[in-house]
Amino acid sequence: MKTLGELSSVLRQAKQRLALSVIAMTRDSGLTAVTIRGVLSGKSDPRLSTLMTIADQLGLEVALLPKAMASSIAAQAPAEDEIQSLVAAALARQGKQK
């Protein structure tokens, strides 16, 4: 990720996947709704501690990687829906073998 827009997009997708409301995130994190909405919209530049708190609630981890490693991972990593499809296919095959 290189922009706040890309970061906020990843966070919004994780929030949607978990079906979390901003109210629940506010209650559980101690952050204000304005702060959370600002980060999720890409309109605010969060402090690292704020980003770590939001990421933790969304089951994500903030990590620093060497650029070469990050670009290699991004080039090779399958999309999340691909991973879910692979897992579903594996579970279906396992069910047929029983």
N, CA, C and O atoms as CSV, one atom per row, in Angstrom:
chain,resi,resn,atom,element,x,y,z
A,1,MET,N,N,0.842,-1.168,0.000
A,1,MET,CA,C,0.000,0.000,0.000
A,1,MET,C,C,0.889,1.235,0.000
A,1,MET,O,O,1.876,1.325,0.731
A,2,LYS,N,N,0.515,2.148,-0.819
A,2,LYS,CA,C,1.320,3.355,-0.912
A,2,LYS,C,C,0.539,4.627,-0.624
A,2,LYS,O,O,1.133,5.695,-0.474
A,3,THR,N,N,-0.783,4.530,-0.546
A,3,THR,CA,C,-1.574,5.732,-0.311
A,3,THR,C,C,-2.583,5.497,0.814
A,3,THR,O,O,-2.914,4.362,1.156
A,4,LEU,N,N,-3.058,6.606,1.374
A,4,LEU,CA,C,-4.110,6.500,2.393
A,4,LEU,C,C,-5.366,5.882,1.804
A,4,LEU,O,O,-6.088,5.159,2.490
A,5,GLY,N,N,-5.629,6.166,0.530
A,5,GLY,CA,C,-6.798,5.591,-0.131
A,5,GLY,C,C,-6.722,4.076,-0.190
A,5,GLY,O,O,-7.716,3.389,0.046
A,6,GLU,N,N,-5.539,3.554,-0.507
A,6,GLU,CA,C,-5.367,2.093,-0.561
A,6,GLU,C,C,-5.513,1.493,0.835
A,6,GLU,O,O,-6.139,0.447,1.008
A,7,LEU,N,N,-4.936,2.156,1.817
A,7,LEU,CA,C,-5.036,1.685,3.198
A,7,LEU,C,C,-6.489,1.672,3.660
A,7,LEU,O,O,-6.957,0.682,4.222
A,8,SER,N,N,-7.192,2.762,3.423
A,8,SER,CA,C,-8.587,2.834,3.874
A,8,SER,C,C,-9.450,1.806,3.151
A,8,SER,O,O,-10.396,1.275,3.734
A,9,SER,N,N,-9.138,1.522,1.902
A,9,SER,CA,C,-9.892,0.520,1.149
A,9,SER,C,C,-9.739,-0.866,1.782
A,9,SER,O,O,-10.719,-1.597,1.922
A,10,VAL,N,N,-8.528,-1.219,2.157
A,10,VAL,CA,C,-8.288,-2.517,2.809
A,10,VAL,C,C,-9.037,-2.586,4.138
A,10,VAL,O,O,-9.643,-3.607,4.463
A,11,LEU,N,N,-8.991,-1.498,4.901
A,11,LEU,CA,C,-9.686,-1.477,6.189
A,11,LEU,C,C,-11.199,-1.576,6.013
A,11,LEU,O,O,-11.863,-2.304,6.751
A,12,ARG,N,N,-11.748,-0.843,5.033
A,12,ARG,CA,C,-13.197,-0.905,4.787
A,12,ARG,C,C,-13.627,-2.313,4.371
A,12,ARG,O,O,-14.660,-2.806,4.822
A,13,GLN,N,N,-12.845,-2.954,3.521
A,13,GLN,CA,C,-13.180,-4.310,3.081
A,13,GLN,C,C,-13.195,-5.271,4.267
A,13,GLN,O,O,-14.086,-6.114,4.374
A,14,ALA,N,N,-12.216,-5.146,5.151
A,14,ALA,CA,C,-12.170,-6.008,6.332
A,14,ALA,C,C,-13.363,-5.735,7.242
A,14,ALA,O,O,-13.944,-6.667,7.798
A,15,LYS,N,N,-13.730,-4.466,7.397
A,15,LYS,CA,C,-14.889,-4.095,8.216
A,15,LYS,C,C,-16.164,-4.687,7.638
A,15,LYS,O,O,-16.992,-5.222,8.375
A,16,GLN,N,N,-16.325,-4.597,6.339
A,16,GLN,CA,C,-17.514,-5.150,5.684
A,16,GLN,C,C,-17.552,-6.668,5.814
A,16,GLN,O,O,-18.608,-7.246,6.073
A,17,ARG,N,N,-16.411,-7.308,5.636
A,17,ARG,CA,C,-16.343,-8.769,5.732
A,17,ARG,C,C,-16.755,-9.245,7.127
A,17,ARG,O,O,-17.402,-10.283,7.273
A,18,LEU,N,N,-16.377,-8.479,8.144
A,18,LEU,CA,C,-16.716,-8.844,9.522
A,18,LEU,C,C,-18.078,-8.307,9.955
A,18,LEU,O,O,-18.552,-8.617,11.048
A,19,ALA,N,N,-18.701,-7.509,9.106
A,19,ALA,CA,C,-20.011,-6.899,9.395
A,19,ALA,C,C,-19.983,-6.127,10.712
A,19,ALA,O,O,-20.902,-6.228,11.525
A,20,LEU,N,N,-18.917,-5.360,10.908
A,20,LEU,CA,C,-18.800,-4.538,12.113
A,20,LEU,C,C,-19.381,-3.155,11.848
A,20,LEU,O,O,-19.215,-2.602,10.761
A,21,SER,N,N,-20.044,-2.615,12.819
A,21,SER,CA,C,-20.532,-1.243,12.716
A,21,SER,C,C,-19.495,-0.306,13.326
A,21,SER,O,O,-18.669,-0.717,14.142
A,22,VAL,N,N,-19.552,0.934,12.923
A,22,VAL,CA,C,-18.662,1.938,13.512
A,22,VAL,C,C,-18.956,2.078,15.000
A,22,VAL,O,O,-18.044,2.296,15.797
A,23,ILE,N,N,-20.210,1.956,15.372
A,23,ILE,CA,C,-20.595,2.049,16.794
A,23,ILE,C,C,-19.911,0.944,17.600
A,23,ILE,O,O,-19.375,1.204,18.677
A,24,ALA,N,N,-19.928,-0.286,17.083
A,24,ALA,CA,C,-19.271,-1.398,17.782
A,24,ALA,C,C,-17.767,-1.165,17.864
A,24,ALA,O,O,-17.142,-1.426,18.891
A,25,MET,N,N,-17.194,-0.671,16.768
A,25,MET,CA,C,-15.757,-0.405,16.766
A,25,MET,C,C,-15.416,0.688,17.775
A,25,MET,O,O,-14.387,0.617,18.447
A,26,THR,N,N,-16.271,1.691,17.882
A,26,THR,CA,C,-16.067,2.779,18.841
A,26,THR,C,C,-16.109,2.245,20.265
A,26,THR,O,O,-15.245,2.546,21.088
A,27,ARG,N,N,-17.115,1.461,20.529
A,27,ARG,CA,C,-17.305,0.900,21.881
A,27,ARG,C,C,-16.122,0.023,22.283
A,27,ARG,O,O,-15.646,0.094,23.417
A,28,ASP,N,N,-15.653,-0.797,21.359
A,28,ASP,CA,C,-14.617,-1.762,21.688
A,28,ASP,C,C,-13.205,-1.189,21.660
A,28,ASP,O,O,-12.301,-1.763,22.267
A,29,SER,N,N,-12.997,-0.073,20.969
A,29,SER,CA,C,-11.641,0.455,20.815
A,29,SER,C,C,-11.339,1.669,21.672
A,29,SER,O,O,-10.182,1.939,21.996
A,30,GLY,N,N,-12.387,2.404,22.038
A,30,GLY,CA,C,-12.158,3.648,22.757
A,30,GLY,C,C,-11.884,4.817,21.821
A,30,GLY,O,O,-11.691,5.944,22.279
A,31,LEU,N,N,-11.866,4.562,20.516
A,31,LEU,CA,C,-11.698,5.636,19.538
A,31,LEU,C,C,-13.057,6.275,19.273
A,31,LEU,O,O,-14.094,5.644,19.480
A,32,THR,N,N,-13.053,7.510,18.821
A,32,THR,CA,C,-14.320,8.164,18.506
A,32,THR,C,C,-14.806,7.712,17.130
A,32,THR,O,O,-14.024,7.260,16.294
A,33,ALA,N,N,-16.103,7.843,16.919
A,33,ALA,CA,C,-16.687,7.502,15.619
A,33,ALA,C,C,-16.107,8.393,14.526
A,33,ALA,O,O,-15.887,7.941,13.403
A,34,VAL,N,N,-15.861,9.655,14.856
A,34,VAL,CA,C,-15.278,10.585,13.876
A,34,VAL,C,C,-13.897,10.096,13.443
A,34,VAL,O,O,-13.564,10.142,12.259
A,35,THR,N,N,-13.103,9.633,14.391
A,35,THR,CA,C,-11.765,9.125,14.075
A,35,THR,C,C,-11.856,7.900,13.184
A,35,THR,O,O,-11.167,7.817,12.168
A,36,ILE,N,N,-12.696,6.954,13.554
A,36,ILE,CA,C,-12.826,5.713,12.781
A,36,ILE,C,C,-13.337,6.007,11.381
A,36,ILE,O,O,-12.799,5.491,10.402
A,37,ARG,N,N,-14.362,6.825,11.280
A,37,ARG,CA,C,-14.902,7.164,9.953
A,37,ARG,C,C,-13.865,7.885,9.102
A,37,ARG,O,O,-13.783,7.650,7.897
A,38,GLY,N,N,-13.075,8.759,9.716
A,38,GLY,CA,C,-12.039,9.476,8.984
A,38,GLY,C,C,-10.988,8.548,8.415
A,38,GLY,O,O,-10.551,8.718,7.277
A,39,VAL,N,N,-10.580,7.566,9.205
A,39,VAL,CA,C,-9.580,6.592,8.744
A,39,VAL,C,C,-10.172,5.708,7.649
A,39,VAL,O,O,-9.526,5.471,6.628
A,40,LEU,N,N,-11.389,5.223,7.854
A,40,LEU,CA,C,-12.020,4.332,6.878
A,40,LEU,C,C,-12.331,5.034,5.559
A,40,LEU,O,O,-12.393,4.392,4.510
A,41,SER,N,N,-12.524,6.337,5.613
A,41,SER,CA,C,-12.815,7.082,4.382
A,41,SER,C,C,-11.548,7.539,3.673
A,41,SER,O,O,-11.600,7.956,2.516
A,42,GLY,N,N,-10.415,7.463,4.356
A,42,GLY,CA,C,-9.164,7.928,3.774
A,42,GLY,C,C,-8.995,9.430,3.872
A,42,GLY,O,O,-8.085,9.996,3.266
A,43,LYS,N,N,-9.863,10.082,4.630
A,43,LYS,CA,C,-9.805,11.540,4.745
A,43,LYS,C,C,-8.910,12.008,5.881
A,43,LYS,O,O,-8.559,13.186,5.950
A,44,SER,N,N,-8.539,11.097,6.770
A,44,SER,CA,C,-7.626,11.501,7.839
A,44,SER,C,C,-6.378,10.623,7.799
A,44,SER,O,O,-6.406,9.473,7.360
A,45,ASP,N,N,-5.306,11.201,8.264
A,45,ASP,CA,C,-4.013,10.529,8.310
A,45,ASP,C,C,-3.830,10.037,9.747
A,45,ASP,O,O,-3.443,10.812,10.622
A,46,PRO,N,N,-4.105,8.755,9.994
A,46,PRO,CA,C,-4.129,8.287,11.388
A,46,PRO,C,C,-2.742,8.195,12.013
A,46,PRO,O,O,-1.740,7.981,11.330
A,47,ARG,N,N,-2.718,8.361,13.320
A,47,ARG,CA,C,-1.488,8.063,14.066
A,47,ARG,C,C,-1.285,6.556,13.992
A,47,ARG,O,O,-2.233,5.806,13.762
A,48,LEU,N,N,-0.072,6.126,14.182
A,48,LEU,CA,C,0.236,4.699,14.116
A,48,LEU,C,C,-0.559,3.922,15.162
A,48,LEU,O,O,-1.054,2.832,14.872
A,49,SER,N,N,-0.687,4.458,16.359
A,49,SER,CA,C,-1.434,3.747,17.406
A,49,SER,C,C,-2.909,3.609,17.032
A,49,SER,O,O,-3.538,2.601,17.354
A,50,THR,N,N,-3.464,4.618,16.353
A,50,THR,CA,C,-4.858,4.542,15.905
A,50,THR,C,C,-4.995,3.468,14.835
A,50,THR,O,O,-5.925,2.662,14.877
A,51,LEU,N,N,-4.081,3.455,13.886
A,51,LEU,CA,C,-4.091,2.440,12.827
A,51,LEU,C,C,-3.958,1.041,13.418
A,51,LEU,O,O,-4.658,0.120,12.997
A,52,MET,N,N,-3.072,0.878,14.381
A,52,MET,CA,C,-2.883,-0.434,15.008
A,52,MET,C,C,-4.148,-0.884,15.734
A,52,MET,O,O,-4.500,-2.062,15.693
A,53,THR,N,N,-4.827,0.044,16.394
A,53,THR,CA,C,-6.061,-0.283,17.110
A,53,THR,C,C,-7.151,-0.724,16.143
A,53,THR,O,O,-7.820,-1.731,16.374
A,54,ILE,N,N,-7.331,0.030,15.058
A,54,ILE,CA,C,-8.354,-0.316,14.071
A,54,ILE,C,C,-8.008,-1.634,13.394
A,54,ILE,O,O,-8.877,-2.490,13.231
A,55,ALA,N,N,-6.756,-1.808,13.000
A,55,ALA,CA,C,-6.341,-3.045,12.346
A,55,ALA,C,C,-6.579,-4.247,13.261
A,55,ALA,O,O,-7.047,-5.291,12.807
A,56,ASP,N,N,-6.264,-4.103,14.526
A,56,ASP,CA,C,-6.468,-5.198,15.479
A,56,ASP,C,C,-7.938,-5.592,15.556
A,56,ASP,O,O,-8.261,-6.780,15.576
A,57,GLN,N,N,-8.823,-4.614,15.601
A,57,GLN,CA,C,-10.258,-4.903,15.646
A,57,GLN,C,C,-10.724,-5.644,14.398
A,57,GLN,O,O,-11.677,-6.421,14.445
A,58,LEU,N,N,-10.043,-5.397,13.287
A,58,LEU,CA,C,-10.444,-5.994,12.019
A,58,LEU,C,C,-9.689,-7.287,11.722
A,58,LEU,O,O,-9.794,-7.833,10.624
A,59,GLY,N,N,-8.929,-7.774,12.700
A,59,GLY,CA,C,-8.191,-9.016,12.510
A,59,GLY,C,C,-6.988,-8.854,11.595
A,59,GLY,O,O,-6.543,-9.813,10.964
A,60,LEU,N,N,-6.467,-7.637,11.526
A,60,LEU,CA,C,-5.315,-7.347,10.679
A,60,LEU,C,C,-4.123,-6.977,11.542
A,60,LEU,O,O,-4.279,-6.633,12.714
A,61,GLU,N,N,-2.936,-7.046,10.965
A,61,GLU,CA,C,-1.708,-6.700,11.654
A,61,GLU,C,C,-0.975,-5.661,10.833
A,61,GLU,O,O,-0.867,-5.793,9.614
A,62,VAL,N,N,-0.476,-4.640,11.484
A,62,VAL,CA,C,0.343,-3.637,10.811
A,62,VAL,C,C,1.776,-4.161,10.817
A,62,VAL,O,O,2.312,-4.495,11.874
A,63,ALA,N,N,2.393,-4.233,9.642
A,63,ALA,CA,C,3.751,-4.762,9.545
A,63,ALA,C,C,4.560,-3.928,8.567
A,63,ALA,O,O,4.025,-3.415,7.584
A,64,LEU,N,N,5.841,-3.797,8.838
A,64,LEU,CA,C,6.757,-3.125,7.932
A,64,LEU,C,C,7.594,-4.182,7.238
A,64,LEU,O,O,8.160,-5.069,7.877
A,65,LEU,N,N,7.661,-4.073,5.916
A,65,LEU,CA,C,8.424,-5.027,5.117
A,65,LEU,C,C,9.393,-4.275,4.222
A,65,LEU,O,O,9.124,-3.134,3.846
A,66,PRO,N,N,10.510,-4.889,3.875
A,66,PRO,CA,C,11.351,-4.272,2.852
A,66,PRO,C,C,10.543,-4.148,1.562
A,66,PRO,O,O,9.736,-5.024,1.251
A,67,LYS,N,N,10.754,-3.065,0.809
A,67,LYS,CA,C,9.973,-2.824,-0.398
A,67,LYS,C,C,10.044,-3.995,-1.369
A,67,LYS,O,O,9.033,-4.362,-1.968
A,68,ALA,N,N,11.210,-4.580,-1.531
A,68,ALA,CA,C,11.355,-5.696,-2.466
A,68,ALA,C,C,10.467,-6.863,-2.048
A,68,ALA,O,O,9.853,-7.514,-2.894
A,69,MET,N,N,10.400,-7.126,-0.760
A,69,MET,CA,C,9.576,-8.222,-0.270
A,69,MET,C,C,8.096,-7.893,-0.446
A,69,MET,O,O,7.314,-8.750,-0.858
A,70,ALA,N,N,7.715,-6.672,-0.141
A,70,ALA,CA,C,6.315,-6.273,-0.259
A,70,ALA,C,C,5.828,-6.366,-1.694
A,70,ALA,O,O,4.724,-6.849,-1.945
A,71,SER,N,N,6.638,-5.909,-2.636
A,71,SER,CA,C,6.211,-5.970,-4.037
A,71,SER,C,C,6.172,-7.409,-4.524
A,71,SER,O,O,5.335,-7.750,-5.360
A,72,SER,N,N,7.053,-8.254,-4.024
A,72,SER,CA,C,7.038,-9.669,-4.385
A,72,SER,C,C,5.778,-10.350,-3.856
A,72,SER,O,O,5.149,-11.143,-4.555
A,73,ILE,N,N,5.423,-10.034,-2.627
A,73,ILE,CA,C,4.215,-10.606,-2.031
A,73,ILE,C,C,2.983,-10.140,-2.787
A,73,ILE,O,O,2.102,-10.942,-3.097
A,74,ALA,N,N,2.915,-8.850,-3.084
A,74,ALA,CA,C,1.757,-8.303,-3.797
A,74,ALA,C,C,1.615,-8.921,-5.178
A,74,ALA,O,O,0.498,-9.134,-5.649
A,75,ALA,N,N,2.722,-9.208,-5.827
A,75,ALA,CA,C,2.674,-9.780,-7.175
A,75,ALA,C,C,2.219,-11.241,-7.156
A,75,ALA,O,O,1.629,-11.718,-8.125
A,76,GLN,N,N,2.487,-11.944,-6.071
A,76,GLN,CA,C,2.202,-13.374,-6.025
A,76,GLN,C,C,0.983,-13.741,-5.194
A,76,GLN,O,O,0.434,-14.832,-5.350
A,77,ALA,N,N,0.557,-12.853,-4.324
A,77,ALA,CA,C,-0.523,-13.205,-3.401
A,77,ALA,C,C,-1.861,-13.277,-4.125
A,77,ALA,O,O,-2.230,-12.344,-4.838
A,78,PRO,N,N,-2.586,-14.366,-3.951
A,78,PRO,CA,C,-3.927,-14.445,-4.539
A,78,PRO,C,C,-4.881,-13.529,-3.791
A,78,PRO,O,O,-4.668,-13.228,-2.616
A,79,ALA,N,N,-5.908,-13.095,-4.456
A,79,ALA,CA,C,-6.916,-12.261,-3.819
A,79,ALA,C,C,-7.655,-13.079,-2.767
A,79,ALA,O,O,-7.701,-14.307,-2.837
A,80,GLU,N,N,-8.224,-12.390,-1.806
A,80,GLU,CA,C,-8.902,-13.089,-0.708
A,80,GLU,C,C,-10.025,-13.985,-1.209
A,80,GLU,O,O,-10.216,-15.085,-0.690
A,81,ASP,N,N,-10.769,-13.529,-2.209
A,81,ASP,CA,C,-11.859,-14.368,-2.709
A,81,ASP,C,C,-11.310,-15.627,-3.382
A,81,ASP,O,O,-11.971,-16.665,-3.385
A,82,GLU,N,N,-10.099,-15.538,-3.953
A,82,GLU,CA,C,-9.477,-16.735,-4.520
A,82,GLU,C,C,-9.133,-17.728,-3.419
A,82,GLU,O,O,-9.325,-18.933,-3.578
A,83,ILE,N,N,-8.627,-17.219,-2.309
A,83,ILE,CA,C,-8.273,-18.084,-1.180
A,83,ILE,C,C,-9.533,-18.761,-0.650
A,83,ILE,O,O,-9.533,-19.964,-0.388
A,84,GLN,N,N,-10.603,-17.988,-0.493
A,84,GLN,CA,C,-11.851,-18.562,-0.004
A,84,GLN,C,C,-12.373,-19.627,-0.962
A,84,GLN,O,O,-12.895,-20.652,-0.524
A,85,SER,N,N,-12.235,-19.392,-2.268
A,85,SER,CA,C,-12.674,-20.376,-3.256
A,85,SER,C,C,-11.852,-21.650,-3.159
A,85,SER,O,O,-12.390,-22.753,-3.259
A,86,LEU,N,N,-10.536,-21.495,-2.962
A,86,LEU,CA,C,-9.668,-22.666,-2.828
A,86,LEU,C,C,-10.021,-23.470,-1.581
A,86,LEU,O,O,-10.044,-24.700,-1.613
A,87,VAL,N,N,-10.293,-22.775,-0.494
A,87,VAL,CA,C,-10.667,-23.454,0.749
A,87,VAL,C,C,-12.010,-24.165,0.568
A,87,VAL,O,O,-12.161,-25.316,0.979
A,88,ALA,N,N,-12.972,-23.496,-0.038
A,88,ALA,CA,C,-14.281,-24.111,-0.276
A,88,ALA,C,C,-14.142,-25.347,-1.151
A,88,ALA,O,O,-14.784,-26.364,-0.887
A,89,ALA,N,N,-13.318,-25.277,-2.181
A,89,ALA,CA,C,-13.110,-26.418,-3.066
A,89,ALA,C,C,-12.462,-27.576,-2.307
A,89,ALA,O,O,-12.844,-28.733,-2.483
A,90,ALA,N,N,-11.497,-27.263,-1.479
A,90,ALA,CA,C,-10.829,-28.313,-0.698
A,90,ALA,C,C,-11.800,-28.966,0.275
A,90,ALA,O,O,-11.784,-30.186,0.444
A,91,LEU,N,N,-12.647,-28.160,0.920
A,91,LEU,CA,C,-13.636,-28.711,1.833
A,91,LEU,C,C,-14.652,-29.581,1.090
A,91,LEU,O,O,-15.073,-30.617,1.604
A,92,ALA,N,N,-15.042,-29.168,-0.104
A,92,ALA,CA,C,-15.977,-29.945,-0.898
A,92,ALA,C,C,-15.357,-31.279,-1.290
A,92,ALA,O,O,-16.023,-32.313,-1.242
A,93,ARG,N,N,-14.082,-31.260,-1.678
A,93,ARG,CA,C,-13.409,-32.524,-2.043
A,93,ARG,C,C,-13.314,-33.445,-0.829
A,93,ARG,O,O,-13.498,-34.658,-0.936
A,94,GLN,N,N,-13.029,-32.857,0.305
A,94,GLN,CA,C,-12.908,-33.651,1.533
A,94,GLN,C,C,-14.260,-34.288,1.885
A,94,GLN,O,O,-14.311,-35.439,2.319
A,95,GLY,N,N,-15.335,-33.549,1.699
A,95,GLY,CA,C,-16.671,-34.065,1.985
A,95,GLY,C,C,-17.051,-35.205,1.062
A,95,GLY,O,O,-17.741,-36.132,1.484
A,96,LYS,N,N,-16.611,-35.158,-0.206
A,96,LYS,CA,C,-16.919,-36.210,-1.161
A,96,LYS,C,C,-16.142,-37.488,-0.885
A,96,LYS,O,O,-16.591,-38.579,-1.237
A,97,GLN,N,N,-14.962,-37.356,-0.250
A,97,GLN,CA,C,-14.127,-38.522,0.036
A,97,GLN,C,C,-14.638,-39.333,1.191
A,97,GLN,O,O,-14.255,-40.496,1.323
A,98,LYS,N,N,-15.471,-38.795,2.026
A,98,LYS,CA,C,-15.947,-39.509,3.221
A,98,LYS,C,C,-16.995,-40.517,2.900
A,98,LYS,O,O,-17.493,-41.196,3.797
